Amino acid sequence: MVKVNSRTIQRLLQGHGQFIREADEARRYYSNVNRIKQDNSVLQRQAETEQALGNPLHLADNRISHSWHNLLVTQKVSYALSYPPVFDVGNKTANERIAEILGDQYTATAMQLGIDASNTSVGWLHYWRGTDGRFRYHTVDPEQIVPVFSGTLESDLVGVLRCYTMLDPQSGQTVQVCEYWDDTTCRFYRQNGVSGNYTYFEYPEVGQELRHGLGAVPFIPFYNNADRRGDLPLYRDLIDAYDKVVSGFANDMEDVQEVIFVIKNYGGTDKTEFMSDLKKSKLIKVEGDGGVDTIRAEIPFEARNAFLERTRRQIFVSGMGVDPNPENFGNSSGVALKYLYSLLELKAVMLETQFRSGFAELVRAICRLEGIAQPKRILQTWTRNMVQNDLETAQIAQQSVGIISDRTILANHPWVDDAESEQKQLEKEQQAAAEKQPQFQFPPKDGVGDGSSG
């Protein structure tokens, strides 16, 4: 057990502040609150202009953000985890028991882990025994977790510091809860308000301690990739550039309706009087050889469209996604579709590689706490969720009869989600068809049709 004191906690928290800032930024982009919506430089320029000129003309300030980050994360998570892995520990009964414990929440949990990992670089899963003694598990906000690793080459997880706020149902006040978990105990305390002070752990008389009996640190990390980085840095600058250009275009389209007046020998006294005369009488007083010229902004449509198209393509390349442009699909063959998904597949493989170890640890925890024999090997079957040419796939399945097993054909047929249940249904239908057939064949009367010559 790693001793928890103020020095240890301060060391652990050194990098956690930066982690939270990066995670918050990624989550803002995921919610389509991009940097352009938080950039006050335009507002500052507008205030300076209004102060200097009295705001004679409208100055547009559109802040248009685009949900590219949400799209790319959703593509990856849906592609890799819509059908979360199926586990085989070498025993059919144990497999069914594990699937039963994972329950209906398994798919949603796997996808939330994928979203957390994509945004913050890691998803965290916590497991425990419920009040009914059953195995429970749920995702935990990564910003609440400060992991403690062994420092060896294996970098084993030896402890977790978790801090979060909750509403006390008795007092109705917000309380801060701090917990430290290792492989045998959990030490925790509560305090009113949100102080961010975790150093109370160094005082033995503060808080409570309990033995959880879970056999390991009951938290499992699911990393986004080997670098343990989120997805946003790959294309954040491209998104910002796209937002700025589109917002600037919208501003130009709005401001182009306005006219800049160039006034010569104006007969009025100040710009306020000028605007008042223009609005009320649609006339402007000039003296002698005076006059009024107008200037309108020119909008470079072609250059702007070319830049946006190039930036759009680069966002999908840098983000390793699939451009949903209909021109890319049509009646594409299986090979062409796989080519379109090639970058997304590379990114999904990096996620799968890291998630495999996390899911294996989850299965071992289930076996350990539910009295299932610890498996020597855990086979994981991953299925991608992608657009495919169903006709081509079905034809390949039909042509494979007699070459590969019927189970493999069923598992890869586009209309079959569960090969085992489909196999049972086929056997049931074949048995029912056999029962309808007459059990005995009687010879025809008078020997007709029996091949006799009479």
Secondary structure, DSSP 8 states (H G I E B T S, - for coil): -----HHHHHHHHTTHHHHHHHHHHHHHHHTT--GGGT--HHHHHHHHHHHHH---S----------HHHHHHHHHHHHHHSEEEEEE-S-HHHHHHHHHHH-TTHHHHHHHHHHHHHHHSEEEEEEEE-TTS-EEEEEE-GGGEEEEE--STT--EEEEEEEEEEE-TTT--EEEEEEEE-SSEEEEEEEES-----GGGG-TTSSEEEE---SS-SEEEEESSTT---SGGGTHHHHHHHHHHHHHHHHHHHHTTS-EEEEEEE-SSSHHHHHHHHHHHS---EEEEEEEEEE-----HHHHHHHHHHHHHHHHHHTT-----GGG-SS--HHHHHHHTHHHHHHHHHHHHHHHHHHHHHHHHHHHHTT----S--EEEEE------HHHHHHHHHHTBTTB-HHHHHHH-TT-S-HHHHHHHHHHHHHHHHHHS-S-----GGGTTTT---
